Amino acid sequence: MVFALGPRARSAQYRLVSFESAGSTNAEALARVRAGERGPLWLTTAHQTAGHGRRQRAWISPPGNLACSVIETIETDQAHAATLGFAAGLALETALRRVCGEAASFHLKWPNDVLAGEAKLAGILIEAEQGPDGLAAVVGMGVNIVAAPDDTPYPATSLAALGIAVDAPALFAALSDAWAEWFALWDHGRGFAKIRAQWLTRAAGLGAPLKVRQGERLVEGYFETIDEGGHLVLSRDGQQTRIAAGDVYFGAAASAGAA
């Protein structure tokens, strides 16, 4: 499986390292960051064997799925770096539309998933480390192209299950270009207002009732918006609640997964 950067990514001076198999592209990226790498650099693999998502949940990517990470040096603190995930979501959604066609419908689930219908298609994990020359951010992205796990806390699907024939190299090339576009608009956090506005036009469950699980705590309300810091804003009985982190459930998953 041969991966290549898209033309916009190449013109923006991105580099690429590909592996036939890797434990985790994020782990490999972080090792390079600790050795002095500051990007912009993409790492891809045709088979990820030991990846993880939020809360250290396993993210295994069998041959045919896409697992990749990008290293960027950013000029902001770790608190504001989290908003980079919304740019990553927009990049993934943009790339998927470009390779799957406008007839395909994808939405963004707070804080870091791409959905097809109500099922998870792709996930994002951001890890960052402070270095002497700035904050090095590693943005890991995984897309279920040929297969989806069936032991997840939220329903998952794949492009193949949706009847969409796309290969990982084609999707990666589109993603590398879309990332260059949205990362430039994010502009080290200075452009988050524009990112936020675009993300909300693609948001899953906006205006609908949902549940957020935070450990043993369950918060319920209507998805009103995300605020200027990227927090989920719920409204209920005239009161607003801002959520910084948690597992979001809505639709059929709200009763099945958050009970």
N, C-alpha and C positions, 0 to 999 in steps of 0.2 A: 504494500500500500504506500503510494508516493504522495506526500503532502507538499504543497507549495503555497507561498504567500500570494495574495491577490495583488493587482497592480497598484492600488492605492497604498496598501501596507508597504510594498517595496519602495514606493516613492517617498514614504515617510520614514525610511531607513530602519524598518523593523528587520530583525534577523530571525532565523528559524533553526531549531534543532529538533530532529525527529528520532523516535525510537520504535523499533519493532514491538518491544514489550517494555513496560516500566511498572514499578510498583505504584507510583503516584507522580503525576506530572507536577503537582504542587510541591511534594517533598523534594523532587529533583530541582525545582525552581528555587526553593528556599535554600537548598544546599549551595546552589550557585550564588545566591544573594550573599550568603555568609562568606563565600570565597571572593566577594568583591563585584559580582555582576550587578549592574544597575539598569540593564535594558536600554531600549525596548527590545525584548526578546520573547519569541513564542517557543513553547515546547509542546510537541504533540506525540501521541503514541497510538499505534494500531491496536494495542491490548493493554489495558490498565488492570493490574492484579490486586492492588492494595490501596486504592483510593478511599477517601472519606469525605463526607459532607459536614454539615453543621452538627454539633453535638457528637462528633466523632462517629457518626453513622457510616457504615460501609458504603462505598460507591464503587462497585466493581463494573468495569466496562469491558464486555467481551469483544472479540474481534468483529469489526463492522460498526460498532458505536464510535462516537467521537469523544475523546478525552484530551483536553489541552489546557495550558496555562500561559499567561502572559505576565512578564515582569515589567513594571514601570517604576520610575522614581518620581514621586509626587511631592508637591510643595504645600503640604497641609499636615495637620496633626492626625493622630489615629482616630479621633472622634469623628472628624469630617471625612476621613478616608472611607468610612462605611458607606457614604452616599455614592461611591464609585460603583457599588453593586447595581444601582438603578441604571447607570450607563451601560453596564454589562448586560443587563436584562434587555435593554433596548437594542443593543448590538446583536444579541442572539435572535430576538424576534425579527429584526430587520433581515438578518442572514437567512433565517428560515423562510420568510416570505419570498425572498429573492430566488431561492433555489426550488421552493415547492410551488410557487405560483400564488397569485393574489387570491385564488379561490380557497386556499387553505386558511384556516382561522386559528390564530394563536393569541394567548393573553398572558399578562404578567401577574403573578401571584406574589404578594408581599411576603417576605422581603426579597426573595432571590430565586424564584422558580419561573419557568415558562410552562404554560399549560396548553394542552389541546383538549377542548371541551373542559371537563372538570378533572382531567388526569394530568399528572406531572410528566412532561416530556423532557425537560432539561433543568439542570440545577447549577448554582453558582456558589463558589466558596472563596472569600477574600481572606488572605492572611498577610500580615505586614510586620516589618521589623525596622526599627530605627537604626540608621547608619550614620557615619560621619558627614555624609553629603546629602542627607535627606531621608525621607521615609520610602523604603522599598516595598512596594505592594505587589503581591502575587495574586492574580485573579484566575482561579480555576473554573473551567466550564466543562460540563459533560452533557451530551445529548444522546438520548436513546434512539438510535437509528434503526437497528435491526432487532433489538430485544430490549425489554424492560423488566426490572425486578418485580417479583410478585410478593415479596415479604416487606413491604414498605408501610409506614404509618399513614400514607396518603396514596390514593390510587395512582398508578403509573401506566404509561403507554409508550409506544414507539412509533416512528414514522412508518415502519413496515406494517404494523397493526392497523394503521390508518389508510393503508393502501398507497403510500407515497414512496416511490423508488428514488432514493437519493444516496450517494455514497459519501463517506466521511471526508475524503479529500476535497470534493466539490463544496461541501458545507463549510469546511475549514477555510477555504480560499475566500468564500463570501464573508465568513465571520471575521477574518483578519482585516478585510476592507471596512466592514461595518464598524468594527472596534476602533479603527483609526479615525473614523468620522465622529463617533459618539464620544470617544475619549477626548478629542479635540474640543468638542462642544462642552463637555464637563469642565475642562480647563482648570484642573487642580481644585475643583470644588467651587470655583468662582461662577461657573455656569450652571450650578445645580437648579436654579429656578427654571431654566429652560428645559433641563432634563426632567424635572418634576412634572412640568406641564405636559410633556410628551408621554411620560410614563403613565400618567393618569388617564390619557386617552386610550390606553391599552390595558388598563387595570381590570383584573378579574374580580367580580363580586362587588364592584363599586355601588354603593347605595343599598346593598343587600345585607341581611342579618348574617353575622358570622360569630364564630367562637375562637378564642385564642387561649391555648393551653401554655401556661408558664409553670412547669413543674406540676405541683399539685393544685395550683390555682387555675381556675377557668373564668375567663372574662368574656362577656357577651355584649353585643351591641350591633349597631349598623355601621358599615364601613363608610365613613364620611369623606376622608381624604388622607393624604400623607402631608405632614407639615414640613417646614423649611429645613428640618434636621433629618428628614426621612422616616420619622416615627409614624406608625399607624394611628390614625385618629378614629376612635369609635364614639358614637353618640347613643345615649339611652336615657330616656326620661328627662330630656333637656340637659343632660350632663355630658361632658366630653371626657374621654379617657385616652391618654397617649401611651402607646405601647412601644417600647424600645426593642424588645425581642420576644419571640414566642412562636409556637406552631399554630398556623391559621387553618381553620376548617370552615367551609361553607357548602351550601347545596347539600347533596346527599351525604357528603363526607362529614358534615357538621354533626349529624346524629350518629353516624357509624364510627367515626374516629375520635371524637372529642367527648364522648359520653363518659 
